[in-house]
Amino acid sequence: MTPRATASTSRPAAGKAAGARLSGIDAARGLALLGMMATHVFPTFESDAQLTPTWVGLVFSGRASALFAVLAGVGLALSTGKRHPLQGPPLWAARRGIALRALVVGAVGLSIGGLEVNIAIILVHYAVLFLCVLPFLGLDAKRLLVLALGWVLVTPAFAFLLRPWLLTAEPALQLDHNPKWEDLSTPAVLLGDLFLTGYYPVLQWIAYLLIGLVIGRLALAAAGAPVLLLAAGSVVAVLAKWLSVVMMEDWGGRAALQASLLNPSYPLESLLQVNLAGVDQTGSAWWLASSAPHSGTTLDLLHTSGVAAAVVGVCLLLGRLARQTGRDVLLPLRGAGAMTLSFYTAHLCVMASLYGQPLPAGWTVEGVYWAQAVAILALGGMFAALAWRGPLEWVAHAANQLGRYRPARVR
């Protein structure tokens, strides 16, 4: 789902390093896909009154989708000059190609938005994110880092102030379903949901792509880059979570929020650990102190971005190790990561076919997940070994090439 650079486009002296780098990026994308699938298949809460979080909810909720978005930014950086961003006509050609690719992704998202499935589909938001970061593709890593930090600090507070106005409008600017073609007839509601009131608020999520652009503009072929990403990402993730815990538990934030909900039995503690999507985060500024998954706060963005950077660092190290040992153990994972649009769409269709239906005799939830995961890894590895593109990736690539095409001038 993200633009992919190929080793053949790299400088000759860096070709081998680029190949190792890209295998690690694709592997990280494969992990993100498997993590998102886990949150779709397995319950993230137990069925008790307190909604006790499950291990899937604690580990993957919010983090897998954030990794997916950060990797989108990495892919954009790799396809627009890597360390040295494109400028002039080549940059405008790249922007046209990315815009057409985004339209393909958005069209797929709108087409499957009508599926009956209890899953928040990210594709339309993903497409809009691509379009929103087009103006920033010509920036270098330092400028992108400053912009990303400012975005992380400012947009959550702006969203907190603006969201109540959108929710109390007539009609409320929020969808109660995944975006689909019919929603184009109510653009104000659709845009309000996409940018501020929906499951993946684009306004705050632009930060993930900006951080991904920063990562993609680094010298990823250098020996220290993966270690830097792992160390810095881990520190940021831990500090953001620690600060949130201090403010919520030691400074009284959770108690104040619990009181504002006017329901002593409301399982706020569990929701703060797993998912705040769907919770009315208005009225109290203490909501901004949360680092809960899908809360869209500064600390949530910092924590999940830090986790994403650390995962990218680990995958880059594994890619380098695989190359040094001559054993491409990442082949299935990076193959899956190179076909995320096709596999994500197929996964949603499978889940829609099972939605509201009893599982076939002998099947369990674990079986449903692992059957899909094994199939994705096997097919992804086969396609990667044969250097094939996935079917939807082929369409997106063709759109990208069409946008970048510049006819030769006739003299």
C-alpha positions in Angstrom: 0.0 0.0 0.0 3.0 2.3 0.2 5.2 3.4 -2.6 8.1 1.0 -3.1 11.5 1.8 -4.3 13.6 -0.9 -6.0 17.3 -1.8 -5.8 17.6 -1.1 -9.5 17.0 2.6 -8.9 19.7 3.0 -6.3 23.2 4.1 -7.0 25.4 1.2 -8.1 27.7 1.5 -5.1 24.8 1.3 -2.7 22.7 -1.3 -4.5 23.4 -4.2 -2.1 22.8 -2.1 1.0 19.6 -0.7 -0.5 18.3 -4.2 -1.1 18.9 -5.2 2.5 17.2 -1.9 3.6 14.1 -2.4 1.6 13.7 -6.1 2.7 13.6 -4.8 6.3 11.1 -2.1 5.4 8.8 -4.7 3.7 9.2 -7.1 6.6 8.1 -4.4 9.0 5.1 -3.7 6.7 4.3 -7.4 6.8 4.4 -7.4 10.6 2.1 -4.4 10.7 -0.4 -6.3 8.5 -0.3 -9.4 10.7 -0.7 -7.2 13.8 -3.8 -5.4 12.4 -5.3 -8.8 11.4 -4.8 -10.0 15.0 -6.9 -7.1 16.3 -9.6 -7.9 13.7 -9.8 -11.6 14.4 -9.1 -11.9 18.2 -11.1 -10.1 20.9 -9.2 -7.2 22.4 -11.3 -7.3 25.6 -12.6 -10.2 27.7 -16.4 -10.6 27.9 -16.5 -9.7 31.6 -18.1 -6.6 33.0 -14.8 -4.7 33.4 -13.8 -5.5 29.8 -10.4 -6.9 30.9 -7.9 -6.4 28.1 -6.6 -9.4 26.3 -3.0 -9.8 25.3 -3.8 -9.0 21.7 -5.4 -5.7 22.8 -2.5 -4.8 25.0 0.2 -5.6 22.4 -1.3 -4.7 19.0 -4.2 -2.2 19.5 -3.2 1.2 18.1 0.4 0.1 17.5 0.0 -2.0 14.4 -2.0 0.6 12.5 0.4 3.3 13.6 3.3 1.2 12.3 1.4 0.8 9.0 1.0 4.6 8.7 4.6 5.4 9.6 5.8 2.9 7.0 3.6 4.7 4.5 5.8 7.8 5.1 9.0 5.7 4.9 7.8 4.4 1.5 7.0 7.9 0.2 10.5 9.1 1.2 12.2 6.1 -0.5 10.3 6.8 -3.7 11.0 10.6 -3.7 14.8 10.7 -3.4 15.6 9.0 -0.1 18.2 11.2 1.7 18.1 13.8 -1.1 14.5 14.8 -1.8 13.5 15.4 -5.4 13.1 18.9 -6.5 11.6 20.7 -9.5 9.9 18.7 -12.3 10.8 15.3 -10.9 9.2 16.1 -7.6 6.0 17.3 -9.3 6.0 14.1 -11.4 6.3 12.0 -8.2 3.5 14.0 -6.6 1.2 13.3 -9.6 2.1 9.6 -9.4 1.4 9.4 -5.7 -1.8 11.2 -6.0 -3.1 8.8 -8.7 -1.9 5.9 -6.5 -3.9 7.4 -3.6 -7.0 7.5 -5.8 -6.6 3.8 -6.5 -6.3 3.0 -2.8 -9.2 5.3 -1.9 -11.4 3.7 -4.6 -10.6 0.2 -3.2 -11.5 1.5 0.3 -14.8 3.0 -0.8 -15.7 -0.2 -2.7 -15.2 -2.4 0.3 -16.6 0.1 2.8 -20.0 -1.4 2.4 -18.9 -4.8 3.7 -20.7 -6.0 6.8 -17.8 -6.4 9.1 -17.0 -5.1 12.6 -13.7 -3.7 11.5 -12.6 0.0 11.0 -11.2 0.0 7.4 -8.3 2.3 7.0 -7.9 2.5 3.2 -9.8 5.8 2.6 -8.1 7.5 5.4 -4.8 6.1 4.1 -5.5 7.6 0.6 -6.3 11.0 2.1 -3.1 10.9 4.2 -1.1 10.4 1.0 -2.7 13.5 -0.5 -2.2 15.6 2.6 1.5 15.0 2.7 2.2 15.8 -0.9 3.3 19.4 -0.1 6.0 18.1 2.3 7.7 15.6 0.0 10.4 18.1 -1.0 11.6 18.7 2.6 14.8 17.3 4.0 15.0 15.3 7.3 15.7 18.2 9.6 12.7 20.3 8.4 10.5 17.3 8.4 11.5 16.5 12.0 10.6 20.0 13.2 7.3 19.9 11.3 6.5 16.4 12.7 7.2 17.5 16.3 5.0 20.6 15.9 2.3 18.5 14.4 2.4 16.1 17.3 2.2 18.9 19.8 -0.4 21.1 18.3 -3.0 19.0 16.3 -4.3 16.9 19.3 -5.2 20.1 21.2 -6.8 21.6 18.1 -8.8 18.5 17.5 -9.9 18.4 21.1 -11.3 22.0 20.7 -12.9 21.5 17.3 -14.4 18.0 17.7 -17.3 19.0 19.9 -18.5 21.5 17.3 -18.5 18.9 14.6 -20.3 16.3 16.8 -23.1 18.8 17.8 -23.6 20.1 14.3 -26.8 19.3 12.4 -26.3 16.8 11.1 -23.3 15.6 13.2 -20.2 15.4 11.0 -19.5 11.8 11.8 -20.2 8.5 10.0 -21.4 5.5 11.9 -19.9 3.2 9.4 -16.8 2.8 7.1 -16.6 5.3 4.3 -18.3 4.1 1.1 -19.2 5.5 -2.3 -22.6 6.7 -1.1 -20.9 9.0 1.4 -19.6 11.1 -1.4 -23.1 12.6 -1.6 -22.6 14.1 1.9 -19.0 15.5 1.6 -19.2 17.6 4.8 -20.0 14.6 6.9 -17.4 12.4 5.1 -14.6 15.0 5.5 -15.5 15.7 9.1 -15.3 11.9 9.9 -12.1 11.4 8.0 -10.2 14.3 9.5 -11.5 14.6 13.0 -14.4 12.5 14.3 -13.6 9.0 12.8 -11.6 6.0 13.9 -8.4 7.2 12.1 -8.5 11.0 12.4 -6.4 12.2 9.5 -5.6 15.6 11.2 -3.5 13.9 13.9 -2.4 10.9 11.8 -0.5 13.1 9.3 2.1 13.1 12.1 2.8 9.4 11.4 3.5 10.0 7.8 5.7 12.9 8.6 7.7 10.8 11.1 7.9 8.1 8.4 9.3 10.7 6.0 11.9 11.6 8.5 12.9 7.9 8.9 13.0 7.4 5.1 15.2 10.5 4.6 17.9 9.0 7.0 21.0 7.2 5.7 19.3 3.9 6.3 22.2 2.0 4.6 24.5 3.2 7.4 25.4 0.7 10.1 24.2 2.9 12.9 20.8 3.9 11.5 18.8 0.8 12.6 20.4 1.0 16.1 19.5 4.7 16.3 15.9 4.0 15.4 15.7 1.1 17.9 17.2 3.1 20.7 15.5 6.4 20.1 12.1 4.8 19.3 12.3 2.7 22.5 13.1 5.7 24.7 10.4 7.9 23.2 7.8 5.1 23.5 8.7 4.4 27.2 8.8 8.0 28.2 5.5 8.9 26.6 3.8 6.0 28.3 5.5 6.7 31.6 4.4 10.4 31.5 0.9 9.4 30.8 0.7 7.0 33.6 2.1 9.6 36.0 -0.5 12.2 34.9 -3.4 9.7 34.9 -2.6 7.8 38.1 -0.4 10.0 40.3 -1.8 13.4 39.3 -5.5 12.4 39.3 -6.3 12.4 35.6 -8.1 9.1 35.5 -10.2 9.9 38.6 -11.2 13.2 37.1 -12.2 11.5 33.8 -14.1 8.8 35.7 -16.0 11.4 37.6 -16.8 13.3 34.4 -18.4 10.2 32.9 -21.0 10.1 35.7 -20.8 6.3 35.8 -18.6 4.8 38.5 -18.8 1.3 36.9 -17.7 2.5 33.4 -14.6 0.4 32.5 -12.4 3.4 31.8 -9.2 1.8 33.1 -9.5 -1.0 30.5 -10.4 1.4 27.7 -7.3 3.5 28.5 -5.2 0.5 28.0 -6.7 -0.8 24.7 -8.8 1.6 22.7 -10.5 4.9 23.2 -12.1 5.0 19.8 -15.8 5.7 20.1 -15.4 7.3 23.6 -16.7 10.8 23.8 -13.4 12.6 24.6 -14.9 16.0 25.3 -15.4 18.2 28.3 -12.3 17.5 30.3 -8.8 18.5 29.2 -7.5 15.4 31.1 -8.3 13.4 27.9 -5.2 15.1 26.4 -3.0 13.4 29.1 -3.9 9.9 27.9 -1.6 7.7 25.8 -4.5 5.3 25.1 -4.5 3.6 21.7 -6.6 5.5 19.1 -7.0 8.5 21.4 -5.0 10.7 19.0 -3.3 12.6 21.8 0.2 13.9 21.8 1.4 11.1 24.1 -0.5 8.5 22.0 1.2 9.7 18.9 4.6 9.8 20.5 4.3 6.3 22.1 3.0 4.6 18.9 5.5 6.4 16.7 8.3 5.4 19.0 7.2 1.8 18.9 7.0 2.0 15.1 10.5 3.4 14.8 11.9 0.7 17.1 10.2 -2.0 15.0 11.6 -0.6 11.8 15.1 -0.6 13.4 14.7 -4.2 14.4 13.5 -5.2 11.0 16.4 -3.3 9.3 18.9 -5.2 11.6 17.2 -8.5 10.7 17.4 -7.7 7.0 21.1 -6.9 7.3 21.7 -10.1 9.3 19.8 -12.2 6.7 22.0 -10.8 3.9 25.2 -11.4 5.8 24.2 -15.0 6.5 23.0 -15.6 3.0 19.6 -16.9 4.3 16.6 -14.9 3.3 14.5 -15.9 6.3 12.5 -12.7 5.9 11.2 -13.7 2.5 7.7 -14.7 3.5 7.3 -11.6 5.8 8.7 -9.1 3.3 6.6 -10.7 0.5 3.5 -10.2 2.6 4.6 -6.6 3.3 5.0 -5.9 -0.5 1.4 -6.9 -1.1 -0.4 -5.3 1.8 -3.2 -3.7 -0.3 -4.1 -7.0 -1.9 -3.8 -9.1 1.3 -5.6 -6.5 3.5 -8.5 -6.4 1.1 -8.7 -10.2 0.8 -8.6 -10.4 4.6 -11.5 -8.0 5.0 -13.5 -10.0 2.4 -12.8 -13.2 4.4 -13.9 -11.6 7.7 -17.0 -10.2 6.0 -17.9 -13.7 4.9 -17.6 -14.9 8.5 -19.3 -11.9 10.1 -22.5 -12.9 12.0 -22.0 -16.5 11.1 -21.1 -19.5 13.4 -17.6 -20.8 12.7 -17.5 -24.0 10.7 -17.3 -27.2 12.7 -13.9 -27.8 14.2 -12.8 -24.2 13.6 -11.6 -21.8 16.3 -10.8 -18.1 16.3 -7.1 -19.1 16.5 -7.6 -21.3 13.4 -9.2 -18.5 11.5 -6.3 -16.2 12.2 -3.5 -18.6 11.5 -5.1 -20.0 8.3 -5.1 -16.5 6.9 -1.6 -15.6 8.3 0.0 -18.8 6.8 -1.7 -18.3 3.5 -0.5 -14.6 3.4 3.1 -15.6 4.3 3.1 -18.5 1.8 1.7 -16.4 -1.1 3.8 -13.4 -0.2 6.9 -15.5 -0.2 6.1 -17.0 -3.5 5.3 -13.7 -5.1 8.5 -12.2 -3.7 10.6 -15.1 -4.9 9.1 -14.7 -8.4 9.5 -10.9 -8.3 5.7 -10.5 -9.0 3.5 -7.7 -7.9 0.2 -8.3 -6.2 -2.9 -7.7 -8.3 -4.0 -4.5 -6.6 -0.3 -3.4 -6.3 -0.1 -3.8 -10.0 -3.0 -1.4 -10.5 -1.6 1.1 -8.0 1.8 0.9 -9.6 0.4 1.5 -13.1 -1.5 4.6 -11.8 1.8 5.8 -10.2 3.7 5.3 -13.5 0.9 7.1 -15.4 1.1 10.1 -13.1 4.9 10.3 -13.4 4.9 9.9 -17.2 6.1 13.0 -19.2 5.8 12.7 -22.9 8.9 13.7 -24.8 8.9 17.1 -26.4 8.7 17.1 -30.1 11.4 19.4 -31.6 
